[in-house]
Amino acid sequence: MHGGKDNYTYLTTAPIRRVIPTMAVPTIVGMLVTSLYVIADTFFVGQLDTQSTAAVGVVFPLMFFMQAFGFFFGHGSGNYISRELATPAAWPQMGSFFHSLRD
């Protein structure tokens, strides 16, 4: 992905025009795959009847909302945990949190 450098070095020294696309590509690919799935599913469900196509039209926006919700909280919680781990005062609390996940 970025020539074997660790992420911290890459994020702090690489040009921003290279960092943003490198970090955005996995999310973009995931959303494109989901969109292709929606198109294929709508085609095959559309072969059944009109009510099935209407049901797909109602459900898939909800699915996209749930995906956006997951991205929002996933990226936000990762950011929060990273910032907390950067402060030495929070290490005992975060350590017990991660220990509880392991058990």
ROTI-789846 format. One record per atom (N, C-alpha, C): residue number from 1; residue in one letter; atom name; x, y negated, z negated. Coordinates in Angstrom, 1 decimal. Each point is the difference from the previous one (the first is absolute). Example, Ala and Ser with C-alpha at 12.3 -4.5 7.8 and 13.67 -1.06 7.14 Angstrom:
! ROTI-789846
<site 1 'a' 'N' <13.2 5.7 -7.8>>
<site 1 'a' 'CA' <-0.9 -1.2 0.0>>
<site 1 'a' 'C' <0.9 -1.2 0.0>>
<site 2 's' 'N' <-0.4 -1.1 0.7>>
<site 2 's' 'CA' <0.9 -1.1 0.0>>
<site 2 's' 'C' <-0.8 -1.1 -0.8>>
//
This chain:
! ROTI-789846
<site 1 'm' 'N' <0.8 1.2 0.0>>
<site 1 'm' 'CA' <-0.8 -1.2 0.0>>
<site 1 'm' 'C' <0.9 -1.2 0.0>>
<site 2 'h' 'N' <0.9 -0.1 -0.9>>
<site 2 'h' 'CA' <0.9 -1.2 -0.1>>
<site 2 'h' 'C' <1.4 0.3 -0.2>>
<site 3 'g' 'N' <0.5 1.0 0.7>>
<site 3 'g' 'CA' <1.4 0.3 0.0>>
<site 3 'g' 'C' <0.6 0.6 -1.2>>
<site 4 'g' 'N' <-0.7 0.6 -0.9>>
<site 4 'g' 'CA' <0.6 0.6 -1.2>>
<site 4 'g' 'C' <0.2 -0.9 -1.2>>
<site 5 'k' 'N' <-0.3 -1.3 0.1>>
<site 5 'k' 'CA' <0.1 -0.9 -1.1>>
<site 5 'k' 'C' <-1.1 0.3 -1.0>>
<site 6 'd' 'N' <0.3 -0.3 -1.3>>
<site 6 'd' 'CA' <-1.1 0.1 -0.9>>
<site 6 'd' 'C' <-1.0 -1.1 0.2>>
<site 7 'n' 'N' <-1.2 0.2 -0.5>>
<site 7 'n' 'CA' <-1.1 -1.0 0.3>>
<site 7 'n' 'C' <0.3 -1.4 -0.5>>
<site 8 'y' 'N' <0.6 -0.1 -1.2>>
<site 8 'y' 'CA' <0.2 -1.3 -0.6>>
<site 8 'y' 'C' <1.0 -0.8 0.9>>
<site 9 't' 'N' <1.1 0.7 0.4>>
<site 9 't' 'CA' <0.9 -0.7 0.8>>
<site 9 't' 'C' <-0.6 -0.4 1.4>>
<site 10 'y' 'N' <-0.8 0.9 0.5>>
<site 10 'y' 'CA' <-0.6 -0.3 1.3>>
<site 10 'y' 'C' <-1.0 -1.2 -0.1>>
<site 11 'l' 'N' <-0.8 0.0 -1.1>>
<site 11 'l' 'CA' <-1.0 -1.0 -0.1>>
<site 11 'l' 'C' <0.6 -1.4 -0.4>>
<site 12 't' 'N' <1.1 0.0 -0.6>>
<site 12 't' 'CA' <0.6 -1.3 -0.4>>
<site 12 't' 'C' <1.0 -0.5 1.0>>
<site 13 't' 'N' <0.6 0.8 0.9>>
<site 13 't' 'CA' <1.0 -0.5 0.9>>
<site 13 't' 'C' <-0.4 0.0 1.4>>
<site 14 'a' 'N' <-0.9 0.8 0.4>>
<site 14 'a' 'CA' <-0.4 0.1 1.4>>
<site 14 'a' 'C' <-0.9 -1.2 0.4>>
<site 15 'p' 'N' <0.1 -0.4 1.3>>
<site 15 'p' 'CA' <-0.8 -1.1 0.5>>
<site 15 'p' 'C' <-1.5 0.3 -0.2>>
<site 16 'i' 'N' <-0.8 -1.0 -0.4>>
<site 16 'i' 'CA' <-1.4 0.2 -0.3>>
<site 16 'i' 'C' <-0.8 0.5 1.3>>
<site 17 'r' 'N' <0.5 -0.5 1.1>>
<site 17 'r' 'CA' <-0.7 0.5 1.3>>
<site 17 'r' 'C' <0.2 1.4 0.3>>
<site 18 'r' 'N' <1.0 0.7 -0.7>>
<site 18 'r' 'CA' <0.1 1.4 0.2>>
<site 18 'r' 'C' <-0.7 0.8 -1.2>>
<site 19 'v' 'N' <0.0 -0.6 -1.2>>
<site 19 'v' 'CA' <-0.5 0.6 -1.2>>
<site 19 'v' 'C' <-1.5 0.2 0.1>>
<site 20 'i' 'N' <-0.7 -1.1 0.4>>
<site 20 'i' 'CA' <-1.5 0.1 0.0>>
<site 20 'i' 'C' <-0.5 1.1 1.0>>
<site 21 'p' 'N' <0.4 0.0 1.2>>
<site 21 'p' 'CA' <-0.5 1.1 0.9>>
<site 21 'p' 'C' <0.4 1.4 -0.5>>
<site 22 't' 'N' <1.2 0.1 -0.6>>
<site 22 't' 'CA' <0.4 1.3 -0.5>>
<site 22 't' 'C' <-0.9 0.5 -1.1>>
<site 23 'm' 'N' <-0.5 -0.9 -0.9>>
<site 23 'm' 'CA' <-0.8 0.4 -1.1>>
<site 23 'm' 'C' <-1.5 0.1 0.4>>
<site 24 'a' 'N' <-0.4 -0.7 1.1>>
<site 24 'a' 'CA' <-1.4 -0.1 0.4>>
<site 24 'a' 'C' <-0.3 1.2 1.0>>
<site 25 'v' 'N' <0.9 0.6 0.6>>
<site 25 'v' 'CA' <-0.3 1.0 1.0>>
<site 25 'v' 'C' <-0.7 1.2 -0.6>>
<site 26 'p' 'N' <0.4 0.6 -1.1>>
<site 26 'p' 'CA' <-0.7 1.1 -0.5>>
<site 26 'p' 'C' <-1.5 -0.2 -0.3>>
<site 27 't' 'N' <-0.4 -1.2 -0.5>>
<site 27 't' 'CA' <-1.4 -0.4 -0.2>>
<site 27 't' 'C' <-0.7 -0.1 1.3>>
<site 28 'i' 'N' <0.6 -0.6 1.0>>
<site 28 'i' 'CA' <-0.6 -0.2 1.3>>
<site 28 'i' 'C' <-0.2 1.3 0.6>>
<site 29 'v' 'N' <0.9 0.9 0.0>>
<site 29 'v' 'CA' <-0.2 1.3 0.6>>
<site 29 'v' 'C' <-1.1 0.8 -0.7>>
<site 30 'g' 'N' <-0.1 -0.1 -1.3>>
<site 30 'g' 'CA' <-1.1 0.7 -0.8>>
<site 30 'g' 'C' <-1.3 -0.6 0.4>>
<site 31 'm' 'N' <-0.1 -1.3 0.2>>
<site 31 'm' 'CA' <-1.3 -0.5 0.4>>
<site 31 'm' 'C' <-0.4 0.3 1.4>>
<site 32 'l' 'N' <1.0 0.1 0.9>>
<site 32 'l' 'CA' <-0.2 0.4 1.4>>
<site 32 'l' 'C' <-0.5 1.4 0.1>>
<site 33 'v' 'N' <0.6 0.9 -0.8>>
<site 33 'v' 'CA' <-0.4 1.4 0.0>>
<site 33 'v' 'C' <-1.4 0.1 -0.5>>
<site 34 't' 'N' <-0.4 -0.8 -1.0>>
<site 34 't' 'CA' <-1.3 0.1 -0.6>>
<site 34 't' 'C' <-1.0 -0.6 1.1>>
<site 35 's' 'N' <0.4 -1.0 0.7>>
<site 35 's' 'CA' <-0.9 -0.5 1.1>>
<site 35 's' 'C' <-0.2 1.0 1.1>>
<site 36 'l' 'N' <1.1 0.7 0.4>>
<site 36 'l' 'CA' <-0.2 1.0 1.0>>
<site 36 'l' 'C' <-0.9 1.1 -0.5>>
<site 37 'y' 'N' <0.1 0.4 -1.2>>
<site 37 'y' 'CA' <-0.9 1.0 -0.6>>
<site 37 'y' 'C' <-1.4 -0.5 0.1>>
<site 38 'v' 'N' <-0.3 -1.2 -0.3>>
<site 38 'v' 'CA' <-1.3 -0.6 0.0>>
<site 38 'v' 'C' <-0.6 0.1 1.5>>
<site 39 'i' 'N' <0.9 -0.4 0.9>>
<site 39 'i' 'CA' <-0.5 0.0 1.4>>
<site 39 'i' 'C' <-0.3 1.4 0.5>>
<site 40 'a' 'N' <0.9 1.0 -0.3>>
<site 40 'a' 'CA' <-0.3 1.4 0.3>>
<site 40 'a' 'C' <-1.2 0.5 -0.7>>
<site 41 'd' 'N' <-0.2 -0.3 -1.2>>
<site 41 'd' 'CA' <-1.1 0.5 -0.8>>
<site 41 'd' 'C' <-1.3 -0.6 0.5>>
<site 42 't' 'N' <0.0 -1.2 0.4>>
<site 42 't' 'CA' <-1.2 -0.7 0.5>>
<site 42 't' 'C' <-0.4 0.6 1.3>>
<site 43 'f' 'N' <1.0 0.4 0.9>>
<site 43 'f' 'CA' <-0.3 0.6 1.2>>
<site 43 'f' 'C' <-0.7 1.3 -0.2>>
<site 44 'f' 'N' <0.6 0.9 -0.8>>
<site 44 'f' 'CA' <-0.6 1.3 -0.2>>
<site 44 'f' 'C' <-1.3 0.0 -0.7>>
<site 45 'v' 'N' <-0.2 -0.9 -1.0>>
<site 45 'v' 'CA' <-1.2 -0.1 -0.7>>
<site 45 'v' 'C' <-1.1 -0.6 0.9>>
<site 46 'g' 'N' <0.4 -0.9 0.9>>
<site 46 'g' 'CA' <-0.9 -0.6 1.0>>
<site 46 'g' 'C' <-0.6 1.0 0.9>>
<site 47 'q' 'N' <0.6 1.1 0.2>>
<site 47 'q' 'CA' <-0.5 1.1 0.8>>
<site 47 'q' 'C' <-1.2 0.7 -0.6>>
<site 48 'l' 'N' <-0.2 -0.2 -1.3>>
<site 48 'l' 'CA' <-1.1 0.7 -0.7>>
<site 48 'l' 'C' <-1.3 -0.8 0.2>>
<site 49 'd' 'N' <-0.1 -1.2 -0.6>>
<site 49 'd' 'CA' <-1.2 -0.8 0.1>>
<site 49 'd' 'C' <0.2 -1.4 -0.5>>
<site 50 't' 'N' <-1.0 -0.8 0.2>>
<site 50 't' 'CA' <0.1 -1.4 -0.3>>
<site 50 't' 'C' <0.2 -0.3 -1.5>>
<site 51 'q' 'N' <-0.8 0.8 -0.8>>
<site 51 'q' 'CA' <0.1 -0.2 -1.5>>
<site 51 'q' 'C' <1.4 0.3 -0.5>>
<site 52 's' 'N' <0.6 1.0 0.5>>
<site 52 's' 'CA' <1.4 0.4 -0.4>>
<site 52 's' 'C' <0.9 -1.1 0.3>>
<site 53 't' 'N' <-0.1 -0.6 1.2>>
<site 53 't' 'CA' <0.9 -1.1 0.4>>
<site 53 't' 'C' <-0.3 -1.2 -1.0>>
<site 54 'a' 'N' <-1.2 -0.3 -0.3>>
<site 54 'a' 'CA' <-0.3 -1.1 -0.9>>
<site 54 'a' 'C' <0.6 0.3 -1.4>>
<site 55 'a' 'N' <-0.1 1.2 -0.5>>
<site 55 'a' 'CA' <0.6 0.4 -1.3>>
<site 55 'a' 'C' <1.5 -0.3 0.1>>
<site 56 'v' 'N' <0.7 0.4 1.0>>
<site 56 'v' 'CA' <1.4 -0.3 0.2>>
<site 56 'v' 'C' <0.3 -1.5 -0.1>>
<site 57 'g' 'N' <-0.9 -0.7 0.7>>
<site 57 'g' 'CA' <0.2 -1.5 0.0>>
<site 57 'g' 'C' <-0.1 -0.6 -1.3>>
<site 58 'v' 'N' <-0.8 0.6 -0.9>>
<site 58 'v' 'CA' <-0.2 -0.5 -1.4>>
<site 58 'v' 'C' <1.1 0.4 -0.9>>
<site 59 'v' 'N' <0.5 1.3 0.2>>
<site 59 'v' 'CA' <1.0 0.5 -1.0>>
<site 59 'v' 'C' <1.4 -0.4 0.3>>
<site 60 'f' 'N' <0.4 -0.2 1.3>>
<site 60 'f' 'CA' <1.4 -0.3 0.2>>
<site 60 'f' 'C' <0.4 -1.4 -0.5>>
<site 61 'p' 'N' <-0.8 -1.0 0.1>>
<site 61 'p' 'CA' <0.4 -1.3 -0.7>>
<site 61 'p' 'C' <0.2 0.2 -1.5>>
<site 62 'l' 'N' <-0.8 0.8 -0.6>>
<site 62 'l' 'CA' <0.3 0.3 -1.4>>
<site 62 'l' 'C' <1.3 0.7 -0.2>>
<site 63 'm' 'N' <0.4 0.9 0.9>>
<site 63 'm' 'CA' <1.2 0.7 -0.1>>
<site 63 'm' 'C' <1.2 -1.0 0.2>>
<site 64 'f' 'N' <-0.1 -1.0 0.9>>
<site 64 'f' 'CA' <1.0 -1.0 0.2>>
<site 64 'f' 'C' <0.1 -0.9 -1.3>>
<site 65 'f' 'N' <-1.1 -0.3 -0.6>>
<site 65 'f' 'CA' <0.0 -0.8 -1.2>>
<site 65 'f' 'C' <0.7 0.8 -1.1>>
<site 66 'm' 'N' <-0.2 1.3 -0.1>>
<site 66 'm' 'CA' <0.6 0.8 -1.1>>
<site 66 'm' 'C' <1.5 0.1 0.3>>
<site 67 'q' 'N' <0.4 0.1 1.3>>
<site 67 'q' 'CA' <1.4 0.0 0.3>>
<site 67 'q' 'C' <0.7 -1.3 -0.3>>
<site 68 'a' 'N' <-0.6 -1.1 0.3>>
<site 68 'a' 'CA' <0.5 -1.3 -0.3>>
<site 68 'a' 'C' <0.1 -0.2 -1.5>>
<site 69 'f' 'N' <-1.0 0.5 -0.7>>
<site 69 'f' 'CA' <0.0 -0.1 -1.5>>
<site 69 'f' 'C' <1.2 0.8 -0.6>>
<site 70 'g' 'N' <0.2 1.2 0.6>>
<site 70 'g' 'CA' <1.2 0.8 -0.4>>
<site 70 'g' 'C' <1.3 -0.7 0.3>>
<site 71 'f' 'N' <0.1 -0.6 1.2>>
<site 71 'f' 'CA' <1.3 -0.7 0.3>>
<site 71 'f' 'C' <0.2 -1.1 -1.0>>
<site 72 'f' 'N' <-1.1 -0.8 -0.3>>
<site 72 'f' 'CA' <0.1 -1.1 -0.9>>
<site 72 'f' 'C' <0.5 0.4 -1.3>>
<site 73 'f' 'N' <-0.6 1.0 -0.6>>
<site 73 'f' 'CA' <0.4 0.3 -1.4>>
<site 73 'f' 'C' <1.3 0.9 0.0>>
<site 74 'g' 'N' <0.2 0.7 1.1>>
<site 74 'g' 'CA' <1.3 0.8 0.1>>
<site 74 'g' 'C' <1.2 -0.9 0.1>>
<site 75 'h' 'N' <-0.1 -1.0 0.9>>
<site 75 'h' 'CA' <1.2 -0.9 0.1>>
<site 75 'h' 'C' <0.1 -1.0 -1.2>>
<site 76 'g' 'N' <-1.2 -0.4 -0.5>>
<site 76 'g' 'CA' <0.1 -0.9 -1.2>>
<site 76 'g' 'C' <0.5 0.7 -1.2>>
<site 77 's' 'N' <-0.4 1.2 -0.3>>
<site 77 's' 'CA' <0.5 0.7 -1.2>>
<site 77 's' 'C' <1.5 0.4 0.2>>
<site 78 'g' 'N' <0.4 0.3 1.2>>
<site 78 'g' 'CA' <1.5 0.2 0.3>>
<site 78 'g' 'C' <0.8 -1.2 -0.3>>
<site 79 'n' 'N' <-0.5 -1.1 0.4>>
<site 79 'n' 'CA' <0.6 -1.3 -0.2>>
<site 79 'n' 'C' <0.1 -0.3 -1.5>>
<site 80 'y' 'N' <-1.1 0.2 -0.7>>
<site 80 'y' 'CA' <0.0 -0.3 -1.5>>
<site 80 'y' 'C' <1.0 0.9 -0.7>>
<site 81 'i' 'N' <0.0 1.3 0.3>>
<site 81 'i' 'CA' <0.9 0.9 -0.7>>
<site 81 'i' 'C' <1.4 -0.3 0.3>>
<site 82 's' 'N' <0.3 -0.4 1.3>>
<site 82 's' 'CA' <1.4 -0.4 0.3>>
<site 82 's' 'C' <0.4 -1.2 -0.8>>
<site 83 'r' 'N' <-0.9 -1.0 -0.1>>
<site 83 'r' 'CA' <0.4 -1.2 -0.8>>
<site 83 'r' 'C' <0.1 0.3 -1.5>>
<site 84 'e' 'N' <-0.8 0.9 -0.5>>
<site 84 'e' 'CA' <0.1 0.4 -1.4>>
<site 84 'e' 'C' <1.3 0.8 -0.3>>
<site 85 'l' 'N' <0.4 0.8 0.9>>
<site 85 'l' 'CA' <1.2 0.8 -0.2>>
<site 85 'l' 'C' <1.2 -0.9 0.1>>
<site 86 'a' 'N' <-0.1 -1.2 0.6>>
<site 86 'a' 'CA' <1.1 -1.0 0.1>>
<site 86 'a' 'C' <0.3 -0.7 -1.3>>
<site 87 't' 'N' <-1.0 0.0 -0.9>>
<site 87 't' 'CA' <0.2 -0.7 -1.3>>
<site 87 't' 'C' <0.3 1.1 -1.1>>
<site 88 'p' 'N' <1.2 -0.2 -0.6>>
<site 88 'p' 'CA' <0.5 1.1 -0.9>>
<site 88 'p' 'C' <-1.0 0.1 -1.2>>
<site 89 'a' 'N' <-0.7 -1.1 -0.4>>
<site 89 'a' 'CA' <-0.9 0.1 -1.1>>
<site 89 'a' 'C' <-1.2 1.0 0.2>>
<site 90 'a' 'N' <-0.3 0.2 1.3>>
<site 90 'a' 'CA' <-1.1 0.9 0.3>>
<site 90 'a' 'C' <0.4 1.4 0.2>>
<site 91 'w' 'N' <1.3 0.4 -0.1>>
<site 91 'w' 'CA' <0.4 1.3 0.2>>
<site 91 'w' 'C' <-0.6 1.0 -0.9>>
<site 92 'p' 'N' <0.0 -0.2 -1.3>>
<site 92 'p' 'CA' <-0.6 1.0 -0.9>>
<site 92 'p' 'C' <-1.5 0.3 0.3>>
<site 93 'q' 'N' <-0.8 -1.0 0.3>>
<site 93 'q' 'CA' <-1.4 0.2 0.3>>
<site 93 'q' 'C' <-0.1 0.7 1.3>>
<site 94 'm' 'N' <0.7 -0.4 1.0>>
<site 94 'm' 'CA' <-0.1 0.7 1.3>>
<site 94 'm' 'C' <0.6 1.4 0.0>>
<site 95 'g' 'N' <1.0 0.2 -0.8>>
<site 95 'g' 'CA' <0.5 1.4 -0.2>>
<site 95 'g' 'C' <-1.0 0.9 -0.6>>
<site 96 's' 'N' <-0.7 -0.5 -1.0>>
<site 96 's' 'CA' <-1.1 0.9 -0.5>>
<site 96 's' 'C' <-1.1 0.2 0.9>>
<site 97 'f' 'N' <-0.3 -1.0 0.9>>
<site 97 'f' 'CA' <-1.0 0.1 1.0>>
<site 97 'f' 'C' <0.4 1.1 1.0>>
<site 98 'f' 'N' <1.2 0.0 0.5>>
<site 98 'f' 'CA' <0.5 1.0 1.0>>
<site 98 'f' 'C' <0.1 1.4 -0.7>>
<site 99 'h' 'N' <0.4 0.0 -1.3>>
<site 99 'h' 'CA' <0.1 1.3 -0.7>>
<site 99 'h' 'C' <-1.4 0.6 -0.1>>
<site 100 's' 'N' <-1.1 -0.9 -0.2>>
<site 100 's' 'CA' <-1.3 0.6 -0.1>>
<site 100 's' 'C' <-0.5 0.5 1.3>>
<site 101 'l' 'N' <0.5 -0.5 1.1>>
<site 101 'l' 'CA' <-0.4 0.5 1.3>>
<site 101 'l' 'C' <0.6 1.4 0.3>>
<site 102 'r' 'N' <1.2 0.2 -0.6>>
<site 102 'r' 'CA' <0.7 1.2 0.2>>
<site 102 'r' 'C' <-0.6 1.2 -0.7>>
<site 103 'd' 'N' <-0.6 -0.3 -1.2>>
<site 103 'd' 'CA' <-0.5 1.0 -0.8>>
<site 103 'd' 'C' <-1.3 0.5 0.5>>
//
